[in-house]
Amino acid sequence: MEFATFADRVAAIDAESADLEIIAHVRELLEDAGDDLAVVARFVQGRVFPAWQSTTLDIGPNTCYEAIARAAGTNVSADDVEERLAEVGEIGEVAAGYDFGGQQGLGAFTAGGTSDALTVREVFETLVDLAATSGSGSHDTKVDLLFGLFNRCESAEARYLARLVLSEMRIGVGEGAVRDAISEAFDVPGERVERALQVSNDYGQVARVARDDGLEGLDAMDLEVGRPVQAMLAQAGTVTDALEEWDEAAVEWKYDGARVQLHHDPENGTDAAETRVFSRNMEDVTNALPEVVEFAEHTLEEPAILDGEVVAVDDDGTPLPFQEVLKRFRRKHDVAKAREDVEVRPVFFDCLHAGGDDLLAESLTTRHERLEGLLADDPDQEPESVDGLSLLWRTDDPDEIESIDAKALEGGHEGIMLKDPDSTYSPGRRGKHWRKRKPDVETLDCVVTGAEWGEGRRATFLGTFELSVRADDGGERRSADAAVDSQNLATVGKVATGITDEKLEELTELLEPHLASEDGQEVDLEPEIVFEVGYEEIQTSPTYSSGYALRFPRFQAVRHDKDPRDADSLERLERLREV
Ligand code: AMP
């Protein structure tokens, strides 16, 4: 296809705003693309390379301005191009405004060496050469190559070449439009195109297979070890929602690290294993994370694609804050030195491919079982002792979820993830099947009015703290002498989670002097201490004297700076309930 034809078609799409019309234009473009179908299917989305490839053109705006300036004539400089850009605001418009052609001289690369019409293929091949250029002198070579293209462009061609090169295509063609256009052009169902796109991450290949091999070809496309898949994403959500929607929730710890996708092939057709590690954006980060490569080589005996998180840890294996992982994640130099300063460890929570089987369409439960099988040293090993395995609990019991949450926090993790155990793996989707438990938006400052002695290991600690809010009105509160006693407090719930043993000991020391009475394990406390607590929801409830209950209350902190008169009131509780 001539590049001018492509540019004209793209201009028509650019002028269109209705989705259906856009899809119809893309469909025609794909139908007419001939041998260039794969390239056209990517170009129309503003992509030169498949999404899974880490290759980028790596062209800075200045390189592009220089090439445009040179093609525009001797009296145009890169600064002029930049100035025009500042005026018109868009590089395509700037490039389209010059009269190119006829600029000869040194470095006038006309790819293919002809002065005939530029073709889509020539543009693509030149951009491939350009992406492969690196090292000293590469800037000049890139300018030469681009100049060679611009020099052969008419106005419309220049507009879309400039946009393509700077990744600013912006003609309103999203992934959905290309999927639908492929489906219509080659008469294959949209969802099968979608599946093929998920496994391959290459619109070009999918379009070609759909046209040349039809549905059978599409369905035969599989994941490839070494080619990254888009990561499945999570929405924010609550325990309440999760348990309402699913019979049971799969509960996992939420690790505070960076997402990684591990591709490992123990044989790779040769004797050497091949391991690649990709970031959430499918960038190749293998060289920065030797620990993950070593883990794979040591643990995996079958080809596998695993999804997980790398976490920075201290010498005892305790997780360190997210910022520490960042010191390692994209590092290109001095990796060995950085590794001495901050160690990272992978934890895997999903398995997309194992031993020749693609698992995207399997349930989370099945995928997790396969994961455990891959990582365990022997089949009878307890999951807790499997190195690199994220644990998964299936439960419909909110209390159990709370205690998993408490353990997660105690272990230095971020909190919990709630997942639908029956859900398949949807690459690139931020769906409802994975939910990260919402952080507390609002917190309440509550007076601690009671507690219970713990059991077993925790027998000498107070725990399960009864929380109350002020039931007096705000006016009285401000009078300095208005004492707070059980008469003007109303209970709202009990908090037992989010507290480590160490913290329990500290809280016991703080509260014990305020013990008012004891009855078995239960104690009443003088209202002296204020806790800040988070919660998921405020519900009406006959259980507590306020008439309300905090759903899933979580301990946040002792408010040493507040006394009970500064605690939150029933009135605020009622207001928060309404929002
Ligand atoms: P967020 O970055 O806040 O949108 O939370 C989602 C991210 O949490 C994922 O992309 C992962 O990087 C990370 N994460 C940590 N632990 C898990 C887990 N058990 N399951 C899924 N994602 C997790």
Boltz pocket constraint, residues with backbone or C-beta under 6 A from the ligand:
constraints:
  - pocket:
      binder: B
      contacts: [[A, 232], [A, 233], [A, 234], [A, 252], [A, 253], [A, 254], [A, 255], [A, 256], [A, 257], [A, 258], [A, 259], [A, 280], [A, 308], [A, 309], [A, 349], [A, 390], [A, 417], [A, 436]]
      max_distance: 6.0
